[in-house]
Amino acid sequence: MTVPVRYLVYGFSTSCITLLYALRLAFHSTIICQLKNSTDSFLLDEDLKQYTFQSVGFGLAVGLVPLHFLNFLGTRNVTTIYGIIGIISALFYPTSYQLGFYASFITRLFQGAPLGILLWLIAKVATEWTPKSETAIAIAILTSVYQLAPFVAQISAAEMCQYFGWEYTYYFLAVLCAASHVAFYYVYTDRVEDNKLATSEEKLFISDGKGKDPSQVSQDVPYSQLLLDSTVWATWFANLAFFSSLLVFLQYGPLYMNQVLGFSVRTTGYCGGVAHVFCLFAKVIFGKVMDASKMDMSRRLKTAWTVIEIPSLTLLMALIMVRDVYIQMACIVIFITIHGVAIVIIVKTQTYRSAEHNHVLANGNTLCVVLCLFLQPLVVKFLVQSNTFDEWSRVFGLHAILILVSVIFFACNVDATPAKWTGIQKVATDKIEQP
């Protein structure tokens, strides 16, 4: 039985962005090996180490600028260009580390730049290659990058550090990343109609019901209308609340579980891993349920956001009020499992609302991530000074408020029908008026 080409597109797209993200995350594991028995590493300086961590955030911000202007090259070419940058910077990192802080900072900056295509590529594939009847499950697969990348990075770093040396983590992941991009370039085409591997039946199935003719709909982005759309701002704020709340546990979760709750490093690692596995399965199940639902799409998305985020808010409140360490640990695992599903709803809403301009909203999502990466460390540093329950409760409370506001804003403003500025309604009207 032949595998549908769209599934290969989902798989290779996910593989490309997963490995690019893993190359960035590998540093959080290899730094242990880099500092082991080291007395002259620049990473022993707390300020230089902090700047090295932040360099990826700078790179992500910088990478968004050319991404917008290179859009005319097409999804396949842009993905390949960013992949090459990520692969070369990963291969050069071991050498740059030996050269010192400035070389490492610049190399890490170039490692961060390609991460700008993560949400952008997800949006492109969801728009160009996903049938309307399986949008949610496709997005669930594509967004699994946030569960797969940490596993790939941590396992690769652990094995390479033990048997070969930390440098080989980057060489190994770079080779896998290169292979994924070659496969992606071979399988993917910007227009489904131009793909030589897909059958005519599959092409028809992908395009059916999308309501647009690519030859008729303008690709010029109507920024003025887009920025006045309340659905756009509702999804951007939802994305800000989603990533900020998730990053608390991705970046500070192990520290909190170890130093505040008193669990061992191994226990915190396994609990985090289990949470990501649960979330991956939850995404797939949730995606299938959303695709199978007969509810109106706008109502379906509003209901889904509420169903996911109200329990997430409740779990944050439990972390504030309950002091039992085992209950807290359970709340963190369940929160990561449930809350991680929310990205499927955000991307699906933007796909239906913005159609061929979905990549613009994806760039806005990435700007939200950049904002979180820069502001969250400052907020945590201000609110948490002694690493106590009460101080961390303020952090959890702040994010509970963000989630609550996102639920209200999302429920009041989201409209899943294609916006007038997409051109879809115009094309449909023109076809009706034709004799």
C-alpha positions in Angstrom: 0.0 0.0 0.0 1.4 3.4 -1.1 1.9 6.0 1.7 0.0 9.2 0.8 2.5 11.9 -0.1 0.9 14.4 2.3 1.9 12.1 5.2 5.5 12.2 3.9 5.3 15.9 3.9 4.0 16.0 7.5 6.8 13.6 8.5 9.8 15.3 6.8 8.6 18.8 7.8 8.3 17.7 11.4 11.7 16.0 11.2 13.4 19.1 9.7 12.2 21.5 12.4 12.6 19.0 15.2 16.3 18.5 14.4 16.8 22.3 14.0 15.2 22.8 17.4 17.2 19.8 18.9 20.5 21.4 17.8 19.5 24.4 19.8 18.4 22.5 22.9 21.5 20.2 22.9 23.4 23.0 24.5 21.4 22.7 27.7 22.7 19.1 28.0 26.2 19.4 26.6 27.1 22.3 28.8 27.4 19.8 31.7 30.1 17.9 29.7 31.7 21.2 28.6 32.1 22.3 32.2 33.2 19.0 33.6 36.7 19.1 34.9 37.1 22.5 33.2 38.8 25.4 35.0 39.2 28.0 32.2 35.8 27.8 30.3 34.1 31.2 29.7 30.9 29.4 30.7 32.1 29.4 34.3 31.5 33.2 34.3 27.8 33.6 35.2 27.3 36.7 33.1 28.9 35.2 30.0 26.9 32.0 30.4 23.7 34.0 30.6 24.6 35.9 27.4 25.4 32.6 25.7 21.9 31.3 26.7 20.3 34.5 25.4 22.2 34.5 22.1 19.6 32.1 20.6 16.8 34.5 21.4 18.7 37.3 19.6 19.2 34.9 16.6 15.5 34.0 16.6 14.6 37.7 16.4 17.1 38.4 13.6 16.0 35.3 11.7 12.4 36.6 11.4 13.5 39.7 9.3 14.8 37.9 6.1 12.1 35.2 6.5 9.4 37.8 5.5 11.3 39.1 2.5 12.4 35.6 1.3 8.8 34.4 1.2 8.7 34.9 -2.6 11.3 32.0 -2.9 8.7 29.5 -1.8 8.4 27.2 1.2 10.8 24.5 -0.1 13.7 26.9 -0.9 13.3 29.0 2.3 13.2 25.9 4.5 16.4 24.6 2.7 18.2 27.9 3.2 17.4 28.1 6.9 18.3 24.4 7.3 21.7 25.0 5.8 22.4 27.9 8.2 21.4 25.7 11.2 23.5 22.8 10.0 26.6 24.8 9.3 26.4 26.7 12.6 26.0 23.4 14.5 29.0 21.9 12.9 31.1 24.9 13.7 30.0 25.2 17.3 32.6 22.9 18.9 35.3 24.9 17.2 33.8 28.2 18.2 33.6 27.1 21.8 37.4 26.6 21.7 37.8 30.1 20.3 36.0 31.7 23.2 32.9 33.6 24.2 32.5 35.9 21.2 32.9 33.1 18.6 30.4 31.0 20.6 27.9 33.8 20.9 27.9 34.5 17.2 27.6 30.8 16.4 24.8 30.3 18.8 23.1 33.4 17.3 23.2 31.7 13.9 21.8 28.5 15.6 18.8 30.6 16.8 18.1 32.3 13.5 16.7 29.1 11.7 14.2 28.5 14.5 12.1 31.3 13.0 10.8 28.8 10.5 9.3 26.4 13.1 5.8 28.0 13.3 6.2 29.4 9.8 6.7 26.0 8.2 3.8 24.5 10.3 1.5 27.3 9.0 2.7 26.8 5.4 2.2 23.0 5.5 -1.2 23.4 7.2 -2.3 25.8 4.5 -0.7 24.3 1.4 -0.8 20.5 2.0 -3.5 19.7 4.6 -7.1 18.7 3.6 -9.7 20.6 5.6 -11.0 17.3 7.0 -7.7 16.5 8.8 -6.3 19.9 9.7 -6.2 19.3 13.4 -4.5 15.9 13.2 -1.9 17.3 10.7 -1.2 20.2 13.1 -0.9 17.8 16.0 1.8 15.9 14.1 3.6 19.1 13.0 3.6 20.7 16.5 5.0 17.5 18.0 8.4 19.2 17.5 8.0 20.7 21.0 7.8 17.2 22.5 10.2 15.4 20.1 13.1 17.9 20.1 13.8 17.8 23.9 14.0 13.9 23.7 16.2 13.9 20.7 18.6 16.5 22.1 18.8 15.0 25.6 19.3 11.4 24.4 21.8 12.3 21.8 23.8 14.4 24.2 23.8 11.8 26.9 25.1 9.0 24.6 27.7 11.1 22.8 29.0 12.6 26.0 29.5 9.2 27.5 31.0 7.4 24.6 32.5 9.9 22.1 32.6 13.4 23.5 30.1 16.3 23.6 31.2 17.7 20.3 29.8 14.6 18.5 26.3 15.6 19.6 26.3 18.4 17.2 28.0 16.4 14.4 25.4 13.6 14.8 22.4 15.9 14.9 23.7 18.0 12.0 24.0 14.9 9.8 20.4 13.8 10.6 19.2 17.3 10.0 20.9 17.4 6.6 19.3 14.1 5.6 15.9 15.3 6.7 16.2 18.5 4.6 17.3 16.5 1.5 14.3 14.3 1.9 12.0 17.3 2.4 13.3 19.0 -0.7 12.7 15.9 -2.8 9.1 15.3 -1.5 7.8 18.9 -1.0 6.4 21.2 -3.7 5.0 24.7 -3.0 1.9 23.8 -5.2 0.2 20.5 -4.6 -0.7 20.5 -8.3 3.0 20.4 -9.3 3.9 17.4 -7.2 4.9 14.4 -9.3 4.7 11.9 -6.4 1.0 12.6 -5.4 -1.8 11.0 -7.2 -4.5 13.1 -8.9 -7.0 11.8 -6.3 -4.9 12.9 -3.4 -4.3 16.4 -5.0 -8.1 16.8 -5.4 -8.7 15.6 -1.8 -6.2 18.2 -0.4 -7.6 21.1 -2.4 -11.3 20.2 -2.0 -13.3 22.7 0.0 -10.6 25.3 0.4 -12.6 27.7 -1.7 -9.7 29.4 -3.5 -8.0 29.3 -6.8 -4.3 30.1 -6.4 -4.2 31.7 -9.8 -6.9 34.2 -8.9 -6.2 35.0 -5.3 -3.6 37.8 -4.7 -0.6 36.9 -2.6 0.0 40.5 -1.5 -0.5 40.7 2.3 -3.2 43.2 3.3 -1.5 44.3 6.5 -3.8 47.1 7.3 -6.9 44.8 7.3 -5.1 41.9 8.9 -3.9 44.1 11.9 -7.5 45.3 12.4 -8.9 41.7 12.7 -9.8 40.9 16.2 -9.4 37.1 15.6 -5.7 37.8 14.6 -5.0 39.6 17.9 -7.0 37.0 19.9 -4.8 34.2 18.6 -1.6 36.2 19.1 -2.5 36.8 22.7 -3.5 33.2 23.1 -0.1 32.2 21.7 1.7 34.6 24.1 -0.2 33.1 27.1 0.4 29.5 25.8 4.2 29.8 25.3 4.9 31.9 28.4 3.1 29.4 30.6 4.7 26.4 29.0 8.2 28.0 29.1 8.0 28.3 32.8 8.1 24.6 33.2 10.4 23.9 30.2 13.0 26.3 31.4 12.5 26.5 35.2 10.6 23.2 35.9 13.6 21.1 36.6 15.1 23.8 38.9 11.7 24.1 40.8 11.2 20.4 41.2 14.8 19.9 42.3 15.5 22.9 44.6 12.0 23.7 45.9 10.2 20.3 45.8 13.3 18.4 46.7 13.2 15.7 44.0 16.4 14.3 42.5 17.7 15.4 39.1 16.9 12.0 37.7 13.3 12.1 39.0 12.7 15.5 37.5 14.1 14.4 34.2 11.9 11.3 34.0 8.8 13.3 35.0 9.4 15.9 32.4 9.9 13.2 29.8 6.7 11.4 30.7 4.8 14.6 30.5 6.0 15.2 26.9 5.1 11.6 25.9 1.6 12.0 27.4 1.2 15.4 25.6 2.2 13.9 22.3 -0.5 11.2 22.5 -3.0 13.8 23.8 -2.4 16.0 20.7 -3.1 13.1 18.3 -6.3 12.1 20.1 -7.4 15.7 20.5 -6.7 16.3 16.8 -8.8 13.4 15.7 -11.7 14.4 18.0 -11.6 18.0 16.6 -11.6 16.7 13.0 -14.5 14.4 13.7 -16.7 17.0 15.4 -19.7 18.2 13.5 -19.9 21.4 15.5 -19.6 24.8 13.7 -15.9 25.5 13.3 -15.8 28.8 15.2 -17.8 27.3 18.1 -15.6 24.2 17.9 -12.4 26.2 18.4 -13.8 28.3 21.2 -15.0 25.3 23.0 -11.7 23.5 22.5 -9.7 26.4 23.9 -11.9 26.6 27.0 -11.8 22.8 27.5 -8.0 22.9 27.4 -7.2 26.1 29.2 -9.6 26.1 32.1 -8.1 22.8 33.5 -4.7 24.3 32.9 -5.6 27.4 34.9 -7.0 25.1 37.7 -3.7 23.2 37.8 -1.8 26.5 38.2 -4.1 27.5 41.1 -3.5 24.1 42.7 0.3 24.8 42.6 -0.4 28.0 44.4 -2.6 26.6 47.1 -1.3 23.0 47.7 2.1 22.5 49.4 2.3 18.7 49.1 5.3 18.0 46.9 3.8 14.9 45.3 0.6 16.6 44.4 2.7 19.5 43.0 4.7 17.1 40.9 1.5 15.5 39.5 0.0 18.9 38.8 3.1 19.9 36.8 3.1 16.7 34.7 -0.7 17.0 34.0 -0.3 20.7 33.2 2.4 20.0 30.5 0.3 17.2 29.1 -2.9 19.3 28.8 -1.6 22.7 28.1 0.7 21.5 25.3 -2.3 20.6 23.2 -3.4 24.3 23.0 -1.0 25.1 20.2 -3.1 22.9 17.9 -6.1 25.1 18.4 -4.1 28.3 17.8 -2.6 27.1 14.5 -5.9 25.6 13.3 -7.8 28.9 14.0 -5.2 30.9 12.1 -5.2 28.5 9.2 -9.0 28.8 8.8 -9.0 32.6 9.3 -6.0 33.7 7.2 -5.7 31.0 4.5 -2.7 31.8 2.2 -1.6 34.6 4.6 -1.2 32.1 7.5 2.6 32.5 7.4 2.2 36.2 8.5 0.3 35.1 11.6 2.9 32.5 12.2 5.6 35.2 12.2 3.5 37.0 14.8 3.5 33.9 16.9 7.3 33.7 16.7 7.5 37.3 17.8 5.4 36.3 20.9 8.0 33.5 21.6 10.8 36.0 21.3 9.0 38.4 23.7 8.6 35.5 26.2 12.3 34.5 25.9 13.4 38.0 26.7 10.9 39.0 29.3 10.3 35.8 31.3 13.9 35.6 32.8 13.5 39.2 34.0 10.0 38.5 35.5 11.3 35.3 37.3 14.4 37.1 38.5 12.2 39.9 39.9 9.6 37.6 41.5 11.8 34.8 42.7 14.8 35.8 44.8 14.9 33.2 47.5 13.4 30.1 45.6 10.5 29.7 48.0 7.0 28.4 47.5 5.5 31.8 48.0 7.7 33.4 45.4 7.0 30.8 42.8 3.3 31.1 43.6 3.5 34.7 42.2 4.9 33.3 38.9 2.2 30.7 38.7 -0.5 33.3 39.6 0.7 35.7 36.9 0.4 33.0 34.3 -3.0 31.9 35.6 -4.2 35.4 34.9 -2.7 35.3 31.4 -4.5 32.1 30.6 -7.8 33.4 32.1 -7.6 36.6 29.9 -6.8 34.5 26.9 -9.9 32.3 27.4 -12.1 35.4 27.6 -10.5 37.1 24.7 -10.5 34.0 22.5 -14.1 33.2 23.2 -15.3 36.7 22.5 -13.3 37.4 19.3 -12.5 34.2 17.3 -14.1 33.7 14.0 -13.0 30.7 12.0 -14.5 31.8 8.7 -12.0 33.1 6.1 -11.5 36.8 6.5 -12.5 39.1 3.6 -8.9 40.2 3.3 -7.9 36.6 2.2 -9.7 36.9 -1.1 -11.5 33.6 -0.6 -14.9 35.1 -0.4 -14.2 37.3 -3.4 -13.2 34.2 -5.5 -16.3 32.3 -4.4 -18.6 35.3 -5.3 -16.9 35.6 -8.8 -17.5 31.9 -9.5 -21.2 32.3 -8.6 -21.7 35.3 -10.9 -20.1 33.5 -13.8 -22.7 32.5 -16.5 
